[in-house]
Each structure stands twice: as structure tokens, then as C-alpha cells.
Amino acid sequence: MDKFFTKLSLLFTIAIIGLTLSVSATAHDFEIDGVYYDIVGDGCVEVVRGTTYYRGGGIEYHHTTGDVVIPARVNGYKVIGIGEFAQIAPSSISLPETLSYIKKYAFDGGTIFELYIPKSITNINECAFSSLSNLCKIEVDENNPAYDSRDNCNAIIRSADNSLILGCANTIIPNTVTRIGDNAFGGNSSIIKISIPNSVTQI
């Protein structure tokens, strides 16, 4: 009888260890309200795609979706950016004044209608936004030193070189724009017609 209970106890212990080790690591540092974060040093975090690595090679990705409100601070950390391949797919999005950058493929899909870029964001990768088919209004804070949406054009324009880096179905390209970025209208299936002025010399 003692041997039976000893074997049973051993099997139970092995099962518990197996369950514990089935999830070996996560690539994100923590998650709050469906938004995933990585600590990037100096009391700051960036929004990322949640990733769980399972023992045996399995990987599960967790995307931030729905009505997304990114806070200025979370768990005592300042939120300063949206990381590469975060692939947020929101139905609405609110960006805080603490953000300074948006990296490649930060947004991928979703059903947002409006996008507001605060004055604090001064670095946006040209491939930061993809497949925002419902997007119909884009506005950049008038005090943003790096980007603008001049003449109510419904676009994000990099002011330094007059490059349009994000447009939508309602974009009217100003005749001061000289370049259209690599992914400015990427994956936007709702666009029927866009007029390109003579000022544009590079697409």
C-alpha cells in the first residue's frame, strides 16, 4: 500500500511539473486590460504583441483588439511608444501624449474610423499602419513638430520632406506633397479614387 501511494505521489508531482513547464516564457513583460507591454528601460515601456512560448516549440500570439485606450502610465511606467510588429487591430484607439514613436507594423487591421496623432509623436515608421480599411479621418495635432495634416487633408505628412506616409479613403493630397510613402495606402480596400497632384515626384 505504501508503494502504491508513493507511486501515486510521484506521478502527481511529475504532472504538476509538466504543467508548470508547458509555458516556458513570454516575450512581453506584462499585460493590463488586454494591452501588452515590454519594459524598455529608464522607467519606460512600449506596447508590443503578446507572445507566449510553450515547451516543445509552440508559440501563441496575443493581439490587442477592440476599443483600445493606451494610458500615459501603467504599473508606474511611462508609455513611450508602440513596438515593431505589435499589430494592434483596434475598433477605436486613443493615444497618449507620452508616446514618441510608432514602429513598423504597429497597426495591422482593425475597424477604426478616426486616428489622432498627438504632438508628442515625432517618429513614425512608414510601414507603421497597414490594412486600416475603415479609416476615413486622420488628424495630426497642429503643434506636432515632425508631422502634419495640412489643409485638413486627412493624412499624415512628414513635414521635413513633404512625404505623405499615411492616407485614407477621404485623403486629398495637397499640392505641397512631393512623395508618397512606401505603405501610405497599404491594404486599404475602401479607397476608390485618389488624385495625385503634379507636385508628387516619387511614389
Secondary structure, 3 states (H helix, E strand, C coil): CHHHHHHHHHHHHHHHHHHHHHEEEECCCEEECCEEEEEEECCEEEEECEEEEECCCCEEEECCEEEEECCCEECCEEEEEECCCCCEEEEEEECCCCCCEECCCCEECCCCCEEEECCCCCEECCCCEECCCCCCEEEECCCCCCEECHHHCCCEEECCCCEEEECCCCCCCCCCCCEECCCCCCCCCCCCCCCCCCCCCEC
